[in-house]
Amino acid sequence: MDLGAQRRHMLTGAMYNDLTDELVQARQRTVLLTDEYNASFGRAQEDRETILRRLLRSVGEGCHFEPVFRCEFGFNISVGDHFYANFDCVMLDGGGITIGDHVLFGPRVGIYTSNHAIDAAERVAGGCYARPVTIGDRVWIGGGVTINQGVTIGDDAIVGSGSVVTRPVPAGMIAAGVPARVIREITEADRTGFTP
């Protein structure tokens, strides 16, 4: 199976062999591109976005990752306009990651769409499966948050620092904890009157 066929197969959610030559080489390419992107810190935004467009499936305007950004493949990541990720962001994108517009990540946010086989023999043989992660518009993910496979986070939601997200977070809600649970709705009472 060539890389294109393997990419399509991973996105089905079926078990796949994580140790094929094609996937190993794809990860090596990604390390080199993320190294190039991280080394471009301080250069013009247009230059940095050009590198991201070689790395990711799609990149909106004003996309910025602080150093150090790492991803597994890159080709399964779509990022909307005005995305900002603080330091040490990690995205394992075998299952696909879609991020909306005006999304903020705190430092050390990790998104993990892939998982290894539970059976030890299958795991040693490279057995993995992946599920997509989708993050809506205007979402804020606090520092040190882990987002596991198959999770959807709705528009305008907030995930508190240090949380482990294992199930969906509805739009307009604040979730936190290990595992994360919905704490409350964001309401008009949360407005401070701030205007730039």
PATORKE-67819 format. One line per field, with one value per residue (C-alpha): x, y, z. Coordinates in steps of 0.02 Angstrom, whole numbers, plus 50000, padded with zeros to 5 digits. Example, Ala and Ser with C-alpha at 12.3 -4.5 7.8 and 13.67 -1.06 7.14 Angstrom:
BEGIN
u 50615	50684
v 49775	49947
w 50390	50357
***
This chain:
BEGIN
u 50000	50074	50071	49913	49818	49884	49830	49654	49650	49703	49559	49432	49466	49519	49678	49834	50018	50110	50279	50270	50417	50301	50234	50407	50473	50322	50359	50543	50491	50376	50515	50623	50481	50436	50621	50622	50464	50528	50694	50598	50541	50564	50550	50405	50234	50216	50378	50324	50152	50233	50324	50163	50074	50205	50177	49990	49836	49768	49819	49714	49777	49871	49915	50055	50139	50266	50418	50423	50284	50281	50159	50159	50118	50047	49949	49794	49791	49679	49693	49577	49611	49697	49750	49878	49969	50083	50246	50270	50114	50105	49979	49973	49861	49837	49648	49636	49632	49519	49533	49418	49448	49510	49565	49691	49801	49896	50071	50098	49931	49932	49807	49821	49710	49805	49808	49905	49822	49770	49831	50018	50063	49964	50044	50221	50176	50132	49943	49862	49695	49647	49493	49473	49476	49374	49388	49261	49280	49335	49387	49515	49615	49712	49892	49940	49777	49774	49640	49613	49553	49374	49337	49238	49247	49107	49116	49158	49202	49343	49445	49533	49719	49782	49624	49616	49475	49404	49227	49141	49130	48972	48976	48979	49031	49178	49251	49394	49464	49538	49440	49366	49183	49070	49069	48953	48889	48974	48845	48823	48880	49056	49071	49188	49155	49330	49351	49519
v 50000	50169	50320	50391	50229	50217	50395	50357	50195	50282	50404	50260	50219	50039	49962	50007	49963	50112	50036	50034	50111	50242	50302	50301	50407	50524	50555	50588	50716	50797	50813	50903	51022	51060	51091	51214	51299	51312	51383	51517	51602	51791	51790	51871	51793	51758	51658	51555	51521	51463	51327	51279	51261	51133	51040	51048	51003	51181	51340	51497	51674	51731	51555	51552	51417	51468	51355	51208	51137	50951	50845	50665	50687	50861	50809	50774	50944	51089	51254	51403	51590	51677	51519	51538	51398	51438	51344	51156	51107	50924	50855	50671	50683	50506	50521	50701	50865	51009	51175	51324	51512	51620	51471	51492	51355	51377	51304	51116	51070	50895	50820	50632	50557	50393	50250	50087	49916	49851	49674	49668	49561	49676	49828	49759	49723	49908	49897	50069	50151	50334	50443	50627	50778	50932	51100	51236	51424	51542	51400	51424	51272	51303	51256	51074	51006	50834	50803	50619	50539	50555	50717	50865	51034	51153	51337	51462	51326	51335	51189	51224	51200	51025	50940	50774	50781	50609	50653	50796	50971	51061	51236	51381	51275	51273	51101	51050	50904	50731	50671	50837	50866	51013	51134	51269	51372	51534	51673	51861	51876	51827	51989	52117	52262	52252	52339	52359
w 50000	49953	50069	49992	50021	50198	50235	50174	50274	50436	50419	50416	50600	50557	50626	50527	50536	50612	50568	50377	50286	50210	50379	50459	50314	50325	50510	50470	50338	50465	50594	50466	50418	50599	50632	50487	50550	50729	50667	50570	50731	50713	50524	50430	50460	50273	50271	50421	50348	50185	50284	50374	50207	50155	50318	50357	50252	50265	50355	50379	50388	50543	50604	50733	50836	50965	50972	50987	50877	50839	50740	50681	50496	50470	50316	50423	50511	50457	50551	50529	50530	50676	50768	50907	50998	51143	51177	51154	51057	51002	50876	50830	50679	50611	50630	50573	50669	50619	50712	50681	50678	50823	50928	51069	51143	51306	51324	51311	51233	51159	51037	51015	50879	50867	50991	50998	50998	51169	51133	51167	51016	50899	50980	50954	50772	50747	50766	50788	50757	50748	50774	50724	50839	50794	50882	50839	50822	50963	51078	51217	51272	51434	51468	51486	51414	51335	51202	51162	51002	50943	51038	50973	51062	51014	50968	51106	51233	51360	51428	51593	51618	51653	51591	51500	51372	51335	51277	51184	51256	51198	51124	51248	51397	51518	51550	51664	51761	51739	51648	51594	51632	51592	51739	51677	51532	51480	51507	51489	51671	51610	51509	51588	51469	51395	51228	51142
***
